[in-house]
């Protein structure tokens, strides 16, 4: 038995009942994206039962869906990537990770500058591409690292590779990670190397995340403890701080990630394979680009059509999400939304039907563990049976 999880980062399917607490009333990433482009064409997801979850322009409810279908409610506080992934893996967080919409407080800045051995530039919420264009020239002149955050719980450090080679930048981030604990324990410290000249700076592919470790064992740990193999594709290994992941493929870009997932499936590699498709969130949701979001979804769906025939009668395939990132909603923040849930198993002996509204994202992880025969006593209620 094998489990494959395809997580569409930021593809939420409607505001949660407590969305008002996050000022996200009425958010609906998939619906609003579909409306913005006059309807989505997602024949593979439609066949699986996406149109049975809710009404989306262009996506019809299948009369005979091939997958079990529903949506999941988030129990954890927060609406970020780490929280969503951890809850799927069986961890419920009572407190959200800290956010810094006004930048990091002065005592933290002073301590960061002390361990860095020099001043910092920035300390504001910003787009990564914009801030290196704004401050890159000053960074080249002074050698001062650029520090910024975003709508996520992140502390990002950008340095030109000629000024601070990636290895030295990673060392700065390790020092920052040691400081950013407890009350100021951001989910991720991220190294953002860049290159180029003023007016033409570009981020390089040598990004590296330094995440907080999960505070308790996850489904991934339970699978490994059982003697099975877990495979993380994309940023899964970073999200779980290199715990519970037997093998990692830290590739980026939806197309490349799906191509690699197809290769993994052909080789039947791993017992639990988890891929994060990040482009929806990073490239389109945060940049308020519903057209790009829609085009990316349709390209993903075409690759999914090629992927489904590779799944055998012992493979359970999940399509899900971790939060919303409504590209039509005011601001560029994540949105507090339901996660989609599609569960395809060609070996089922019953007609796929609705899974309803699950009370926690953790139901997916518990179901994966049950399917793999892995004992799990943590959060989540399995529907695998």
N, C-alpha and C positions, 0 to 999 in steps of 0.2 A: 504494500500500500504506500502511496505517495500523496503529498498535499502540495499544491502550488497556489500561492496567493499573489494576485496581481492587484496592487494598491494604487488607485488613481488619485494622486495627491491633490487635495483641494476640490474634488468633484462631489460636493455635497448635494443632497436631494431634499432640501427644505428646512426651514428654521425649526429648531427644537423648541419645546414648550417654555424653556427658560431663556430663550434668545434675548428677551427684553433686558435681562441682567447684563448682557454684553452689548447692548444697543444694536442688536442684529435683527430686530423685528422685520419679518417679511423677506428675509434673505432666502434665495433659492438658486444656487449656482447653476444647476443643470437646466431648470426651467427658463431662467432669465437669459442664459446663453442661447438656448434654442429660439426664444422669442426674438432676440436681437438679430438673428441671421435668417429669420423666416422659416425656421425648422431645421432640425438635425437629421442627417442620414447615417444611421448607425445600425445596419441590417444584422450584424452579428449580435450586438447587445440586445437588439429588439427580439431576435430569435430566442435569446436566453431568457427573456422576460422583463427587460428593463421597463417597457411600456406598461407592465402590470403593477409596477410600484407606484406610479403616479402618471399624470397626463402631461406629456411633453410634445410640443409641436414637431411634427415630422416622425415621431416614434409611435408606432401603433401597438396596442396591447395584443400580444400573441395569443391566439386561441389554444395553441398547444406549445407552451414554452418548454424548452429543453432543459431549463435549470430551475431549481427552487429559487424563490425570489422574495425579497422583503427589504426592510431597512432597519438600521440599528440606532438606538439612542445612546448618547454619551453620558456616562455617569460621573466621570471625572470632572473636576473643575478646570476650566481653560478651553482653548480651542486651537492648540498648536500641534505641530507635526509630532513632536516627541510624545505628548500626552495621548494623542490618538493611537499611535503605534503601541505604546506601552499598554493601553487598555485592551487593545486587540490581543496582546500577549498575556493578558491576565492581571495587570496591575491597575488598580483604581486609585487616583490621586485626589486627596481631599482639598489640597491647595494648588492653585495654578502657579506656574513658573512666573517669576517677576518680569515685568515689562518696564521700559524706560522711555516713554514718549517725550520726555524733556531732556534726555541724555542721562548719563550716569552721575550720581551725586558726588560732590566735591571730595569727601573723604576717600571714596573708591578711586577717583581720578588721581589723587595724590599718592595713594599706595601703588597704583598701577605705574605711575611715572617713576616711583622709587625703584620698583623691581625692574622696570625697563631701562633705567639709567638715563632717561631723557624725557623731554616733554612729549605730549601727544597732540595731534591735530584732530579737529572735528568734534567728537563727542556729541553727535546729533543723530536722530533717526534719518536715514537717507537711503536712496537707491545706490547700490554698489557701483554701478557704472557712472552715475552722476557725481558721486563724491570724489572718485579718483580724478575725474576731469576738473573738478573745482579745486581740489587741494593737491593734486599730483605734482604740479610745478613747485609748490612750496615744500612738499615732501622731498623732492629731488635736491632742493637748495639746502635744506636743513637736516635731512635724514630722520626727521621726527615721524614716527609711525602714525598712520591715519586710523582712528578708532571711530566706529559708528555702530548703530543698532538698527532695528527695523520694527515692524509691527509684531514680529516674533520675539521670543525670549532668547536673544542672541547678543553676544559681544564679538564684534568683527574687527579684525586687525588687517589693514591693507598696507603692503610695502612693495615698492618696485624691486624686481629681482636683481637689478644692478646695485641697489642700495642695501638690500637685505635679502640674501639668497634664501630660498624656501626653507632650508634646514634651520637657519637662524630665526626666521619668522615663526616656525613651529615652536622653537624654544621660547620665544616671547609668549606665545599662546599658552604653553604649558605653565608658565609663571602666572599668567592671568587666570588660568583655570584654578590654580591653587588658592588664589585670592577670592574668586567668585564662588563662594560656598554659602551654605546657610541661607540667611535672609536675602542675599544677593546671588544665590545659586542659579544663574541663567541656565537654560537647558543646554545651550551649545556655545562654546567659544570657537570662532571660525577664522582660520588663516586664509587671507584673500590676496595671494600674490598677483602682481600685474606687471606688464612690460609696455614698451613703446615710448613715444615722445609726446610732449605737451600738445594737446589737440588731437592726439591719436593714441591714447592709452587703451589697452585691452587687458582684461583679466585672463590669466593663464589657467590651464587645466590642473594646476598643482594645489588646488584648494584642499584643506584638511580640517575636519571637524574634531573638536575635543568636547565630548558630551559628558554630562553627569551620568554615572552608572545607575542602572535601575536599583531601587532600594530593596528589592526582594527578587527571588528567582522568578523567571518568566516561563512561558510555554517553551520557548527556545531552549532554556536550560533543562527543562524536564525532558525534552526530546533527546538532547545530547546525553543526559544522564542515563537514558534508556539504551544507549549504545547506537543511536541513530545519528544521521548526518543532517545538519542544517546548512543551507546555502543562502546567502544574502546577495541581492543584486541591486546596484545603485547605492543609496546611502543607508541601507538597513544596518550594516555593521557599525556605522558612525552613530546612528540613533540609539543603538543598544550598547554603546561604549565598548565595543569589541567583546561583549559577553554573550555566550549562547550561540555564536555563529561559527560553525566549523570551517566554512570556506566563504570568502567574500570576493565579489567581482565589483569593484567600485567604479563602474562605468557611469557615464552621464548622457542625458538626451534620450527621450522616449524611444526613438527609432533604434538606436544602438542597444538600449536595454532590452527591447522586445526581440531584436535579432539574437542577442545572447541568450535570452530566455528560451527561444526556439531551439538553439543549439543544446542547451542544458536538457530540454525535454527530449530531444532526439537521443541523447546519451543516457537518459533516465538517471541523471546525476542527482544525488541527494534524496533524503526522505521527506524533508520539508523545505520547499524553495519559496522565498519571499522576495518579490521585486517591487521597488518603489518607482513609480513613473512620475517624475517631479516637474516636467515641463508645464503641465496645466497650471500649477500653482505659481512657480517661479517666473515663467515667461509671460503668462497671460492673465492670471487672476490678480496678482499684485500690480500688474501694469494696466488694469482696466481695459483689457483688449478682448472683448467677446468674440470678435471675428477670428482672431488667432486661436482662441480657446476652442471654438467650434471646429476649425480646420484641424487642430491637433487631435481632438476627439475622433474625428472622422478618419484620420490617418491611423490612429491606434486601432480603431474598429476593423480597418482593412487587414492589419497585421493579426488581429485576433481571429479573423476568419481563416487565416492560414494556420493558426496555432491549434484551434479546437480539434481538427482531425488527428493531431499528434497525441491526443490524450487517450490513454487506454482504459480498460474497465477497472483498473486498480488505481486510477488517478482521480483525486478530488480537486477541482479547480474552483477557487474563489475569486470573484471580482468585487472589490470593495473600495472604500475611501476612508479618510481620517478626519476630515473637517470640511468646511466649505471655504471657498475663496471667490465669492460672487463678483465677476468682473464688471457688473453693472451697478454694484452697490456703492454708496458714497465712501470715499476713502480707499485705502489699499490693504486693509487688514484682512485676516481670516474672518470667516463668518461661522457662527455657532449653528451647525446643521446636522441633520441625520446623515449617517453613512449608508451608501447603497450596499445591498447584499445580494449577490448572485452566486449560487452554489451549483456547479455542474458536475455530475457524476454519471457517466454513461453506463455504469454497472448497476444503477438503481433498478429495483423491481417494481417501483410504484411510479405513477405519473407525477412529474414535478408539480408542486403546488406552492401556495403562498406560505412563507415563514412568518408573516405578520410583521409587527414591530417588536424587535428584540429589545430587552430592557438594558442591554449593555453591549458595547463593542466586544467585550470579553467572551460573548457567546461564540464568536467565530473561532477564537483560539481554543476554547474548550472543546468545540466540535472537531477541530483539527487534531487535538490530542486524542480524543476518543477514537477517531477514525484510524489513527496510527497505533492504537493500543497502548498509549502512554498514560500512566496514572497522573491525574491532575486534581488537586483539592482546593485550588485557588478560585478566583472569581470566574464567573461565566457559567452558563447552563448550556450543555451540548444539545444540538438538534441533529447530530449525525445519524442517530438511529432512525 
